[in-house]
Amino acid sequence: MTEPQRARAIEAVQLRLFELEQKRLRLVSRLEVLKGTGTKRCRQVCGEVKPVSEFYEDPRYADGYYPYCRDCKSEMGKQWYRKHKAA
Ligand SMILES: [Zn+2]
């Protein structure tokens, strides 16, 4: 194995490790929500900590829940509607 090949092989392994770590972090964060306090902070305007039941489930997100609470999400929907209706 030449030196550049070796360097590439090491890079590939490091990348794989990085991906595994990201995956692990996603699972850990999901686990926290599931077995922890059962609450989650809304990432939209209100920024409140609410029970996960106040969030829509969405498997695309790290912890399995939409980042905004139901209130903020419906508010965003209304704003979107107003904006696009007015345009
Ligand atoms: Zn909110």
PDB file of the backbone (N, CA, C, O) and the ligand in Angstrom, with CONECT records:
HET     ZN  A 101       1
ATOM      1  N   MET A   1       0.855  -1.205   0.000  1.00  0.00           N
ATOM      2  CA  MET A   1       0.000   0.000   0.000  1.00  0.00           C
ATOM      3  C   MET A   1       0.886   1.248   0.000  1.00  0.00           C
ATOM      4  O   MET A   1       1.757   1.410   0.855  1.00  0.00           O
ATOM      5  N   THR A   2       0.644   2.125  -0.978  1.00  0.00           N
ATOM      6  CA  THR A   2       1.448   3.354  -1.047  1.00  0.00           C
ATOM      7  C   THR A   2       0.933   4.356  -0.019  1.00  0.00           C
ATOM      8  O   THR A   2      -0.146   4.189   0.550  1.00  0.00           O
ATOM      9  N   GLU A   3       1.709   5.376   0.201  1.00  0.00           N
ATOM     10  CA  GLU A   3       1.346   6.369   1.223  1.00  0.00           C
ATOM     11  C   GLU A   3       0.013   7.084   0.921  1.00  0.00           C
ATOM     12  O   GLU A   3      -0.826   7.210   1.812  1.00  0.00           O
ATOM     13  N   PRO A   4      -0.192   7.559  -0.342  1.00  0.00           N
ATOM     14  CA  PRO A   4      -1.496   8.195  -0.638  1.00  0.00           C
ATOM     15  C   PRO A   4      -2.673   7.241  -0.467  1.00  0.00           C
ATOM     16  O   PRO A   4      -3.736   7.639   0.009  1.00  0.00           O
ATOM     17  N   GLN A   5      -2.482   5.984  -0.854  1.00  0.00           N
ATOM     18  CA  GLN A   5      -3.554   4.988  -0.701  1.00  0.00           C
ATOM     19  C   GLN A   5      -3.900   4.813   0.763  1.00  0.00           C
ATOM     20  O   GLN A   5      -5.064   4.720   1.152  1.00  0.00           O
ATOM     21  N   ARG A   6      -2.869   4.772   1.540  1.00  0.00           N
ATOM     22  CA  ARG A   6      -3.009   4.598   2.975  1.00  0.00           C
ATOM     23  C   ARG A   6      -3.776   5.774   3.586  1.00  0.00           C
ATOM     24  O   ARG A   6      -4.664   5.602   4.420  1.00  0.00           O
ATOM     25  N   ALA A   7      -3.396   6.982   3.136  1.00  0.00           N
ATOM     26  CA  ALA A   7      -4.067   8.187   3.636  1.00  0.00           C
ATOM     27  C   ALA A   7      -5.543   8.160   3.266  1.00  0.00           C
ATOM     28  O   ALA A   7      -6.398   8.520   4.076  1.00  0.00           O
ATOM     29  N   ARG A   8      -5.844   7.729   2.032  1.00  0.00           N
ATOM     30  CA  ARG A   8      -7.241   7.659   1.599  1.00  0.00           C
ATOM     31  C   ARG A   8      -8.020   6.629   2.398  1.00  0.00           C
ATOM     32  O   ARG A   8      -9.179   6.844   2.755  1.00  0.00           O
ATOM     33  N   ALA A   9      -7.366   5.507   2.674  1.00  0.00           N
ATOM     34  CA  ALA A   9      -8.022   4.452   3.444  1.00  0.00           C
ATOM     35  C   ALA A   9      -8.361   4.956   4.846  1.00  0.00           C
ATOM     36  O   ALA A   9      -9.443   4.691   5.370  1.00  0.00           O
ATOM     37  N   ILE A  10      -7.435   5.673   5.435  1.00  0.00           N
ATOM     38  CA  ILE A  10      -7.663   6.225   6.778  1.00  0.00           C
ATOM     39  C   ILE A  10      -8.810   7.231   6.743  1.00  0.00           C
ATOM     40  O   ILE A  10      -9.668   7.242   7.626  1.00  0.00           O
ATOM     41  N   GLU A  11      -8.815   8.079   5.705  1.00  0.00           N
ATOM     42  CA  GLU A  11      -9.889   9.064   5.551  1.00  0.00           C
ATOM     43  C   GLU A  11     -11.252   8.377   5.451  1.00  0.00           C
ATOM     44  O   GLU A  11     -12.231   8.809   6.059  1.00  0.00           O
ATOM     45  N   ALA A  12     -11.289   7.297   4.670  1.00  0.00           N
ATOM     46  CA  ALA A  12     -12.545   6.575   4.485  1.00  0.00           C
ATOM     47  C   ALA A  12     -13.054   6.028   5.815  1.00  0.00           C
ATOM     48  O   ALA A  12     -14.246   6.099   6.113  1.00  0.00           O
ATOM     49  N   VAL A  13     -12.148   5.490   6.596  1.00  0.00           N
ATOM     50  CA  VAL A  13     -12.541   4.943   7.894  1.00  0.00           C
ATOM     51  C   VAL A  13     -13.012   6.062   8.827  1.00  0.00           C
ATOM     52  O   VAL A  13     -13.985   5.906   9.565  1.00  0.00           O
ATOM     53  N   GLN A  14     -12.305   7.187   8.777  1.00  0.00           N
ATOM     54  CA  GLN A  14     -12.698   8.317   9.632  1.00  0.00           C
ATOM     55  C   GLN A  14     -14.075   8.837   9.263  1.00  0.00           C
ATOM     56  O   GLN A  14     -14.870   9.196  10.132  1.00  0.00           O
ATOM     57  N   LEU A  15     -14.350   8.874   7.952  1.00  0.00           N
ATOM     58  CA  LEU A  15     -15.646   9.337   7.486  1.00  0.00           C
ATOM     59  C   LEU A  15     -16.742   8.400   7.986  1.00  0.00           C
ATOM     60  O   LEU A  15     -17.798   8.836   8.444  1.00  0.00           O
ATOM     61  N   ARG A  16     -16.464   7.109   7.887  1.00  0.00           N
ATOM     62  CA  ARG A  16     -17.427   6.098   8.337  1.00  0.00           C
ATOM     63  C   ARG A  16     -17.707   6.254   9.836  1.00  0.00           C
ATOM     64  O   ARG A  16     -18.849   6.166  10.287  1.00  0.00           O
ATOM     65  N   LEU A  17     -16.640   6.484  10.583  1.00  0.00           N
ATOM     66  CA  LEU A  17     -16.783   6.669  12.030  1.00  0.00           C
ATOM     67  C   LEU A  17     -17.611   7.905  12.325  1.00  0.00           C
ATOM     68  O   LEU A  17     -18.443   7.910  13.233  1.00  0.00           O
ATOM     69  N   PHE A  18     -17.371   8.958  11.544  1.00  0.00           N
ATOM     70  CA  PHE A  18     -18.111  10.198  11.714  1.00  0.00           C
ATOM     71  C   PHE A  18     -19.594   9.958  11.466  1.00  0.00           C
ATOM     72  O   PHE A  18     -20.445  10.417  12.227  1.00  0.00           O
ATOM     73  N   GLU A  19     -19.893   9.227  10.382  1.00  0.00           N
ATOM     74  CA  GLU A  19     -21.292   8.922  10.060  1.00  0.00           C
ATOM     75  C   GLU A  19     -21.954   8.123  11.174  1.00  0.00           C
ATOM     76  O   GLU A  19     -23.095   8.385  11.554  1.00  0.00           O
ATOM     77  N   LEU A  20     -21.217   7.145  11.689  1.00  0.00           N
ATOM     78  CA  LEU A  20     -21.762   6.323  12.779  1.00  0.00           C
ATOM     79  C   LEU A  20     -22.026   7.169  14.010  1.00  0.00           C
ATOM     80  O   LEU A  20     -23.022   6.977  14.708  1.00  0.00           O
ATOM     81  N   GLU A  21     -21.129   8.105  14.270  1.00  0.00           N
ATOM     82  CA  GLU A  21     -21.280   8.982  15.429  1.00  0.00           C
ATOM     83  C   GLU A  21     -22.522   9.868  15.270  1.00  0.00           C
ATOM     84  O   GLU A  21     -23.277  10.071  16.220  1.00  0.00           O
ATOM     85  N   GLN A  22     -22.718  10.389  14.060  1.00  0.00           N
ATOM     86  CA  GLN A  22     -23.897  11.225  13.796  1.00  0.00           C
ATOM     87  C   GLN A  22     -25.167  10.424  14.040  1.00  0.00           C
ATOM     88  O   GLN A  22     -26.126  10.908  14.640  1.00  0.00           O
ATOM     89  N   LYS A  23     -25.147   9.186  13.557  1.00  0.00           N
ATOM     90  CA  LYS A  23     -26.298   8.302  13.699  1.00  0.00           C
ATOM     91  C   LYS A  23     -26.559   8.029  15.181  1.00  0.00           C
ATOM     92  O   LYS A  23     -27.700   8.034  15.643  1.00  0.00           O
ATOM     93  N   ARG A  24     -25.480   7.792  15.903  1.00  0.00           N
ATOM     94  CA  ARG A  24     -25.594   7.521  17.336  1.00  0.00           C
ATOM     95  C   ARG A  24     -26.198   8.727  18.062  1.00  0.00           C
ATOM     96  O   ARG A  24     -27.073   8.581  18.916  1.00  0.00           O
ATOM     97  N   LEU A  25     -25.711   9.926  17.702  1.00  0.00           N
ATOM     98  CA  LEU A  25     -26.224  11.135  18.343  1.00  0.00           C
ATOM     99  C   LEU A  25     -27.706  11.316  18.074  1.00  0.00           C
ATOM    100  O   LEU A  25     -28.459  11.730  18.955  1.00  0.00           O
ATOM    101  N   ARG A  26     -28.131  11.002  16.834  1.00  0.00           N
ATOM    102  CA  ARG A  26     -29.557  11.121  16.503  1.00  0.00           C
ATOM    103  C   ARG A  26     -30.376  10.180  17.361  1.00  0.00           C
ATOM    104  O   ARG A  26     -31.428  10.546  17.885  1.00  0.00           O
ATOM    105  N   LEU A  27     -29.870   8.944  17.499  1.00  0.00           N
ATOM    106  CA  LEU A  27     -30.594   7.955  18.292  1.00  0.00           C
ATOM    107  C   LEU A  27     -30.631   8.352  19.756  1.00  0.00           C
ATOM    108  O   LEU A  27     -31.655   8.201  20.423  1.00  0.00           O
ATOM    109  N   VAL A  28     -29.512   8.860  20.253  1.00  0.00           N
ATOM    110  CA  VAL A  28     -29.445   9.278  21.656  1.00  0.00           C
ATOM    111  C   VAL A  28     -30.451  10.392  21.903  1.00  0.00           C
ATOM    112  O   VAL A  28     -31.182  10.367  22.893  1.00  0.00           O
ATOM    113  N   SER A  29     -30.486  11.371  20.999  1.00  0.00           N
ATOM    114  CA  SER A  29     -31.402  12.495  21.188  1.00  0.00           C
ATOM    115  C   SER A  29     -32.848  12.020  21.135  1.00  0.00           C
ATOM    116  O   SER A  29     -33.705  12.540  21.849  1.00  0.00           O
ATOM    117  N   ARG A  30     -33.115  11.031  20.288  1.00  0.00           N
ATOM    118  CA  ARG A  30     -34.472  10.486  20.215  1.00  0.00           C
ATOM    119  C   ARG A  30     -34.823   9.760  21.513  1.00  0.00           C
ATOM    120  O   ARG A  30     -35.934   9.861  22.034  1.00  0.00           O
ATOM    121  N   LEU A  31     -33.838   9.033  22.005  1.00  0.00           N
ATOM    122  CA  LEU A  31     -34.022   8.270  23.237  1.00  0.00           C
ATOM    123  C   LEU A  31     -34.309   9.195  24.414  1.00  0.00           C
ATOM    124  O   LEU A  31     -35.146   8.899  25.266  1.00  0.00           O
ATOM    125  N   GLU A  32     -33.601  10.319  24.443  1.00  0.00           N
ATOM    126  CA  GLU A  32     -33.794  11.288  25.533  1.00  0.00           C
ATOM    127  C   GLU A  32     -35.245  11.725  25.602  1.00  0.00           C
ATOM    128  O   GLU A  32     -35.851  11.796  26.671  1.00  0.00           O
ATOM    129  N   VAL A  33     -35.784  12.017  24.415  1.00  0.00           N
ATOM    130  CA  VAL A  33     -37.171  12.457  24.370  1.00  0.00           C
ATOM    131  C   VAL A  33     -38.092  11.343  24.827  1.00  0.00           C
ATOM    132  O   VAL A  33     -39.019  11.563  25.606  1.00  0.00           O
ATOM    133  N   LEU A  34     -37.824  10.136  24.329  1.00  0.00           N
ATOM    134  CA  LEU A  34     -38.712   9.022  24.623  1.00  0.00           C
ATOM    135  C   LEU A  34     -38.702   8.614  26.084  1.00  0.00           C
ATOM    136  O   LEU A  34     -39.758   8.368  26.666  1.00  0.00           O
ATOM    137  N   LYS A  35     -37.529   8.539  26.679  1.00  0.00           N
ATOM    138  CA  LYS A  35     -37.502   8.032  28.049  1.00  0.00           C
ATOM    139  C   LYS A  35     -37.212   9.123  29.075  1.00  0.00           C
ATOM    140  O   LYS A  35     -37.307   8.898  30.282  1.00  0.00           O
ATOM    141  N   GLY A  36     -36.861  10.301  28.584  1.00  0.00           N
ATOM    142  CA  GLY A  36     -36.531  11.388  29.496  1.00  0.00           C
ATOM    143  C   GLY A  36     -37.766  12.016  30.094  1.00  0.00           C
ATOM    144  O   GLY A  36     -38.671  11.328  30.566  1.00  0.00           O
ATOM    145  N   THR A  37     -37.786  13.321  30.067  1.00  0.00           N
ATOM    146  CA  THR A  37     -38.871  14.056  30.706  1.00  0.00           C
ATOM    147  C   THR A  37     -40.143  14.031  29.873  1.00  0.00           C
ATOM    148  O   THR A  37     -41.217  14.394  30.353  1.00  0.00           O
ATOM    149  N   GLY A  38     -40.015  13.596  28.613  1.00  0.00           N
ATOM    150  CA  GLY A  38     -41.181  13.586  27.744  1.00  0.00           C
ATOM    151  C   GLY A  38     -41.537  14.984  27.280  1.00  0.00           C
ATOM    152  O   GLY A  38     -42.666  15.253  26.868  1.00  0.00           O
ATOM    153  N   THR A  39     -40.556  15.867  27.353  1.00  0.00           N
ATOM    154  CA  THR A  39     -40.791  17.230  26.893  1.00  0.00           C
ATOM    155  C   THR A  39     -39.787  17.587  25.814  1.00  0.00           C
ATOM    156  O   THR A  39     -38.778  16.909  25.626  1.00  0.00           O
ATOM    157  N   LYS A  40     -40.087  18.662  25.112  1.00  0.00           N
ATOM    158  CA  LYS A  40     -39.244  19.099  24.015  1.00  0.00           C
ATOM    159  C   LYS A  40     -39.407  20.597  23.884  1.00  0.00           C
ATOM    160  O   LYS A  40     -40.498  21.132  24.082  1.00  0.00           O
ATOM    161  N   ARG A  41     -38.301  21.287  23.542  1.00  0.00           N
ATOM    162  CA  ARG A  41     -38.398  22.735  23.378  1.00  0.00           C
ATOM    163  C   ARG A  41     -38.787  23.058  21.947  1.00  0.00           C
ATOM    164  O   ARG A  41     -38.189  22.550  20.999  1.00  0.00           O
ATOM    165  N   CYS A  42     -39.787  23.903  21.799  1.00  0.00           N
ATOM    166  CA  CYS A  42     -40.236  24.346  20.485  1.00  0.00           C
ATOM    167  C   CYS A  42     -39.161  25.238  19.883  1.00  0.00           C
ATOM    168  O   CYS A  42     -38.656  26.144  20.545  1.00  0.00           O
ATOM    169  N   ARG A  43     -38.811  24.980  18.624  1.00  0.00           N
ATOM    170  CA  ARG A  43     -37.744  25.758  18.002  1.00  0.00           C
ATOM    171  C   ARG A  43     -38.307  26.945  17.228  1.00  0.00           C
ATOM    172  O   ARG A  43     -37.551  27.682  16.595  1.00  0.00           O
ATOM    173  N   GLN A  44     -39.602  27.137  17.268  1.00  0.00           N
ATOM    174  CA  GLN A  44     -40.197  28.279  16.582  1.00  0.00           C
ATOM    175  C   GLN A  44     -40.391  29.426  17.576  1.00  0.00           C
ATOM    176  O   GLN A  44     -39.827  29.397  18.670  1.00  0.00           O
ATOM    177  N   VAL A  45     -41.166  30.411  17.212  1.00  0.00           N
ATOM    178  CA  VAL A  45     -41.328  31.631  17.997  1.00  0.00           C
ATOM    179  C   VAL A  45     -41.492  31.438  19.497  1.00  0.00           C
ATOM    180  O   VAL A  45     -40.797  32.086  20.279  1.00  0.00           O
ATOM    181  N   CYS A  46     -42.389  30.566  19.908  1.00  0.00           N
ATOM    182  CA  CYS A  46     -42.706  30.484  21.334  1.00  0.00           C
ATOM    183  C   CYS A  46     -41.519  30.012  22.175  1.00  0.00           C
ATOM    184  O   CYS A  46     -41.332  30.490  23.294  1.00  0.00           O
ATOM    185  N   GLY A  47     -40.704  29.069  21.649  1.00  0.00           N
ATOM    186  CA  GLY A  47     -39.518  28.610  22.357  1.00  0.00           C
ATOM    187  C   GLY A  47     -39.812  27.942  23.685  1.00  0.00           C
ATOM    188  O   GLY A  47     -38.923  27.798  24.524  1.00  0.00           O
ATOM    189  N   GLU A  48     -41.056  27.533  23.880  1.00  0.00           N
ATOM    190  CA  GLU A  48     -41.439  26.928  25.148  1.00  0.00           C
ATOM    191  C   GLU A  48     -41.130  25.445  25.199  1.00  0.00           C
ATOM    192  O   GLU A  48     -41.093  24.757  24.179  1.00  0.00           O
ATOM    193  N   VAL A  49     -40.908  24.974  26.419  1.00  0.00           N
ATOM    194  CA  VAL A  49     -40.741  23.545  26.620  1.00  0.00           C
ATOM    195  C   VAL A  49     -42.125  22.973  26.849  1.00  0.00           C
ATOM    196  O   VAL A  49     -42.827  23.370  27.780  1.00  0.00           O
ATOM    197  N   LYS A  50     -42.511  22.045  26.001  1.00  0.00           N
ATOM    198  CA  LYS A  50     -43.848  21.473  26.081  1.00  0.00           C
ATOM    199  C   LYS A  50     -43.764  19.961  26.042  1.00  0.00           C
ATOM    200  O   LYS A  50     -42.768  19.406  25.577  1.00  0.00           O
ATOM    201  N   PRO A  51     -44.812  19.280  26.532  1.00  0.00           N
ATOM    202  CA  PRO A  51     -44.810  17.824  26.426  1.00  0.00           C
ATOM    203  C   PRO A  51     -44.778  17.397  24.954  1.00  0.00           C
ATOM    204  O   PRO A  51     -45.333  18.082  24.095  1.00  0.00           O
ATOM    205  N   VAL A  52     -44.131  16.270  24.669  1.00  0.00           N
ATOM    206  CA  VAL A  52     -44.006  15.847  23.271  1.00  0.00           C
ATOM    207  C   VAL A  52     -45.365  15.644  22.602  1.00  0.00           C
ATOM    208  O   VAL A  52     -45.466  15.644  21.376  1.00  0.00           O
ATOM    209  N   SER A  53     -46.408  15.469  23.416  1.00  0.00           N
ATOM    210  CA  SER A  53     -47.742  15.311  22.844  1.00  0.00           C
ATOM    211  C   SER A  53     -48.194  16.588  22.147  1.00  0.00           C
ATOM    212  O   SER A  53     -49.134  16.570  21.353  1.00  0.00           O
ATOM    213  N   GLU A  54     -47.516  17.703  22.450  1.00  0.00           N
ATOM    214  CA  GLU A  54     -47.823  18.982  21.802  1.00  0.00           C
ATOM    215  C   GLU A  54     -47.106  19.139  20.461  1.00  0.00           C
ATOM    216  O   GLU A  54     -47.238  20.158  19.783  1.00  0.00           O
ATOM    217  N   PHE A  55     -46.344  18.107  20.096  1.00  0.00           N
ATOM    218  CA  PHE A  55     -45.613  18.156  18.827  1.00  0.00           C
ATOM    219  C   PHE A  55     -46.116  17.046  17.924  1.00  0.00           C
ATOM    220  O   PHE A  55     -46.486  15.971  18.395  1.00  0.00           O
ATOM    221  N   TYR A  56     -46.127  17.307  16.623  1.00  0.00           N
ATOM    222  CA  TYR A  56     -46.493  16.258  15.684  1.00  0.00           C
ATOM    223  C   TYR A  56     -45.330  15.295  15.548  1.00  0.00           C
ATOM    224  O   TYR A  56     -44.169  15.705  15.558  1.00  0.00           O
ATOM    225  N   GLU A  57     -45.639  14.027  15.421  1.00  0.00           N
ATOM    226  CA  GLU A  57     -44.576  13.050  15.203  1.00  0.00           C
ATOM    227  C   GLU A  57     -44.104  13.150  13.758  1.00  0.00           C
ATOM    228  O   GLU A  57     -44.907  13.272  12.833  1.00  0.00           O
ATOM    229  N   ASP A  58     -42.810  13.098  13.585  1.00  0.00           N
ATOM    230  CA  ASP A  58     -42.242  13.119  12.247  1.00  0.00           C
ATOM    231  C   ASP A  58     -40.912  12.373  12.249  1.00  0.00           C
ATOM    232  O   ASP A  58     -39.913  12.863  12.775  1.00  0.00           O
ATOM    233  N   PRO A  59     -40.914  11.190  11.659  1.00  0.00           N
ATOM    234  CA  PRO A  59     -39.706  10.350  11.701  1.00  0.00           C
ATOM    235  C   PRO A  59     -38.504  10.947  10.979  1.00  0.00           C
ATOM    236  O   PRO A  59     -37.384  10.463  11.138  1.00  0.00           O
ATOM    237  N   ARG A  60     -38.728  12.004  10.179  1.00  0.00           N
ATOM    238  CA  ARG A  60     -37.592  12.610   9.468  1.00  0.00           C
ATOM    239  C   ARG A  60     -36.703  13.395  10.417  1.00  0.00           C
ATOM    240  O   ARG A  60     -35.548  13.674  10.095  1.00  0.00           O
ATOM    241  N   TYR A  61     -37.231  13.755  11.592  1.00  0.00           N
ATOM    242  CA  TYR A  61     -36.443  14.548  12.526  1.00  0.00           C
ATOM    243  C   TYR A  61     -35.737  13.671  13.550  1.00  0.00           C
ATOM    244  O   TYR A  61     -36.183  12.573  13.884  1.00  0.00           O
ATOM    245  N   ALA A  62     -34.621  14.199  14.034  1.00  0.00           N
ATOM    246  CA  ALA A  62     -33.717  13.455  14.912  1.00  0.00           C
ATOM    247  C   ALA A  62     -34.438  12.747  16.049  1.00  0.00           C
ATOM    248  O   ALA A  62     -34.213  11.560  16.286  1.00  0.00           O
ATOM    249  N   ASP A  63     -35.289  13.459  16.742  1.00  0.00           N
ATOM    250  CA  ASP A  63     -35.919  12.867  17.914  1.00  0.00           C
ATOM    251  C   ASP A  63     -37.306  12.311  17.614  1.00  0.00           C
ATOM    252  O   ASP A  63     -38.026  11.894  18.521  1.00  0.00           O
ATOM    253  N   GLY A  64     -37.673  12.309  16.333  1.00  0.00           N
ATOM    254  CA  GLY A  64     -38.950  11.721  15.952  1.00  0.00           C
ATOM    255  C   GLY A  64     -40.131  12.673  16.022  1.00  0.00           C
ATOM    256  O   GLY A  64     -41.276  12.279  15.799  1.00  0.00           O
ATOM    257  N   TYR A  65     -39.840  13.946  16.338  1.00  0.00           N
ATOM    258  CA  TYR A  65     -40.910  14.930  16.425  1.00  0.00           C
ATOM    259  C   TYR A  65     -40.578  16.169  15.615  1.00  0.00           C
ATOM    260  O   TYR A  65     -39.415  16.539  15.452  1.00  0.00           O
ATOM    261  N   TYR A  66     -41.616  16.791  15.118  1.00  0.00           N
ATOM    262  CA  TYR A  66     -41.474  18.041  14.399  1.00  0.00           C
ATOM    263  C   TYR A  66     -40.830  19.075  15.321  1.00  0.00           C
ATOM    264  O   TYR A  66     -41.133  19.097  16.514  1.00  0.00           O
ATOM    265  N   PRO A  67     -39.930  19.952  14.789  1.00  0.00           N
ATOM    266  CA  PRO A  67     -39.242  20.899  15.680  1.00  0.00           C
ATOM    267  C   PRO A  67     -40.127  22.002  16.258  1.00  0.00           C
ATOM    268  O   PRO A  67     -39.727  22.678  17.205  1.00  0.00           O
ATOM    269  N   TYR A  68     -41.326  22.191  15.698  1.00  0.00           N
ATOM    270  CA  TYR A  68     -42.225  23.227  16.217  1.00  0.00           C
ATOM    271  C   TYR A  68     -43.426  22.585  16.877  1.00  0.00           C
ATOM    272  O   TYR A  68     -43.867  21.505  16.485  1.00  0.00           O
ATOM    273  N   CYS A  69     -43.949  23.265  17.886  1.00  0.00           N
ATOM    274  CA  CYS A  69     -45.132  22.748  18.547  1.00  0.00           C
ATOM    275  C   CYS A  69     -46.356  22.908  17.638  1.00  0.00           C
ATOM    276  O   CYS A  69     -46.300  23.602  16.623  1.00  0.00           O
ATOM    277  N   ARG A  70     -47.428  22.276  18.007  1.00  0.00           N
ATOM    278  CA  ARG A  70     -48.645  22.303  17.188  1.00  0.00           C
ATOM    279  C   ARG A  70     -49.156  23.722  16.988  1.00  0.00           C
ATOM    280  O   ARG A  70     -49.586  24.088  15.895  1.00  0.00           O
ATOM    281  N   ASP A  71     -49.104  24.521  18.058  1.00  0.00           N
ATOM    282  CA  ASP A  71     -49.575  25.908  17.985  1.00  0.00           C
ATOM    283  C   ASP A  71     -48.780  26.700  16.951  1.00  0.00           C
ATOM    284  O   ASP A  71     -49.345  27.363  16.081  1.00  0.00           O
ATOM    285  N   CYS A  72     -47.445  26.612  17.068  1.00  0.00           N
ATOM    286  CA  CYS A  72     -46.598  27.373  16.147  1.00  0.00           C
ATOM    287  C   CYS A  72     -46.767  26.873  14.720  1.00  0.00           C
ATOM    288  O   CYS A  72     -46.769  27.656  13.770  1.00  0.00           O
ATOM    289  N   LYS A  73     -46.908  25.569  14.583  1.00  0.00           N
ATOM    290  CA  LYS A  73     -47.030  25.008  13.242  1.00  0.00           C
ATOM    291  C   LYS A  73     -48.328  25.484  12.593  1.00  0.00           C
ATOM    292  O   LYS A  73     -48.339  25.816  11.408  1.00  0.00           O
ATOM    293  N   SER A  74     -49.400  25.519  13.341  1.00  0.00           N
ATOM    294  CA  SER A  74     -50.658  25.956  12.747  1.00  0.00           C
ATOM    295  C   SER A  74     -50.613  27.457  12.478  1.00  0.00           C
ATOM    296  O   SER A  74     -51.198  27.945  11.511  1.00  0.00           O
ATOM    297  N   GLU A  75     -49.900  28.192  13.358  1.00  0.00           N
ATOM    298  CA  GLU A  75     -49.727  29.636  13.152  1.00  0.00           C
ATOM    299  C   GLU A  75     -48.928  29.886  11.871  1.00  0.00           C
ATOM    300  O   GLU A  75     -49.257  30.777  11.088  1.00  0.00           O
ATOM    301  N   MET A  76     -47.868  29.085  11.666  1.00  0.00           N
ATOM    302  CA  MET A  76     -47.056  29.212  10.466  1.00  0.00           C
ATOM    303  C   MET A  76     -47.886  28.906   9.223  1.00  0.00           C
ATOM    304  O   MET A  76     -47.741  29.555   8.187  1.00  0.00           O
ATOM    305  N   GLY A  77     -48.753  27.912   9.344  1.00  0.00           N
ATOM    306  CA  GLY A  77     -49.618  27.538   8.243  1.00  0.00           C
ATOM    307  C   GLY A  77     -50.534  28.687   7.855  1.00  0.00           C
ATOM    308  O   GLY A  77     -50.750  28.956   6.673  1.00  0.00           O
ATOM    309  N   LYS A  78     -51.072  29.362   8.871  1.00  0.00           N
ATOM    310  CA  LYS A  78     -51.969  30.496   8.630  1.00  0.00           C
ATOM    311  C   LYS A  78     -51.224  31.633   7.947  1.00  0.00           C
ATOM    312  O   LYS A  78     -51.719  32.236   6.995  1.00  0.00           O
ATOM    313  N   GLN A  79     -50.015  31.916   8.454  1.00  0.00           N
ATOM    314  CA  GLN A  79     -49.208  32.990   7.871  1.00  0.00           C
ATOM    315  C   GLN A  79     -48.875  32.691   6.424  1.00  0.00           C
ATOM    316  O   GLN A  79     -48.945  33.570   5.564  1.00  0.00           O
ATOM    317  N   TRP A  80     -48.513  31.451   6.160  1.00  0.00           N
ATOM    318  CA  TRP A  80     -48.175  31.033   4.804  1.00  0.00           C
ATOM    319  C   TRP A  80     -49.379  31.258   3.896  1.00  0.00           C
ATOM    320  O   TRP A  80     -49.256  31.751   2.774  1.00  0.00           O
ATOM    321  N   TYR A  81     -50.532  30.885   4.409  1.00  0.00           N
ATOM    322  CA  TYR A  81     -51.765  30.995   3.642  1.00  0.00           C
ATOM    323  C   TYR A  81     -52.059  32.467   3.321  1.00  0.00           C
ATOM    324  O   TYR A  81     -52.371  32.821   2.183  1.00  0.00           O
ATOM    325  N   ARG A  82     -51.949  33.329   4.371  1.00  0.00           N
ATOM    326  CA  ARG A  82     -52.209  34.766   4.185  1.00  0.00           C
ATOM    327  C   ARG A  82     -51.267  35.361   3.154  1.00  0.00           C
ATOM    328  O   ARG A  82     -51.678  36.089   2.250  1.00  0.00           O
ATOM    329  N   LYS A  83     -49.979  35.027   3.315  1.00  0.00           N
ATOM    330  CA  LYS A  83     -48.939  35.551   2.445  1.00  0.00           C
ATOM    331  C   LYS A  83     -49.203  35.175   0.981  1.00  0.00           C
ATOM    332  O   LYS A  83     -49.105  36.002   0.075  1.00  0.00           O
ATOM    333  N   HIS A  84     -49.538  33.902   0.790  1.00  0.00           N
ATOM    334  CA  HIS A  84     -49.699  33.424  -0.584  1.00  0.00           C
ATOM    335  C   HIS A  84     -51.059  33.794  -1.173  1.00  0.00           C
ATOM    336  O   HIS A  84     -51.233  33.885  -2.388  1.00  0.00           O
ATOM    337  N   LYS A  85     -51.989  33.999  -0.292  1.00  0.00           N
ATOM    338  CA  LYS A  85     -53.306  34.403  -0.749  1.00  0.00           C
ATOM    339  C   LYS A  85     -53.246  35.863  -1.204  1.00  0.00           C
ATOM    340  O   LYS A  85     -53.844  36.250  -2.209  1.00  0.00           O
ATOM    341  N   ALA A  86     -52.496  36.665  -0.419  1.00  0.00           N
ATOM    342  CA  ALA A  86     -52.379  38.092  -0.721  1.00  0.00           C
ATOM    343  C   ALA A  86     -51.590  38.332  -2.003  1.00  0.00           C
ATOM    344  O   ALA A  86     -51.868  39.269  -2.752  1.00  0.00           O
ATOM    345  N   ALA A  87     -50.606  37.475  -2.245  1.00  0.00           N
ATOM    346  CA  ALA A  87     -49.727  37.671  -3.405  1.00  0.00           C
ATOM    347  C   ALA A  87     -50.450  37.442  -4.738  1.00  0.00           C
ATOM    348  O   ALA A  87     -49.841  37.571  -5.801  1.00  0.00           O
TER     349      ALA A  87
HETATM  350 ZN    ZN A 101     -44.138  26.735  19.716  1.00  0.00          ZN2+
END
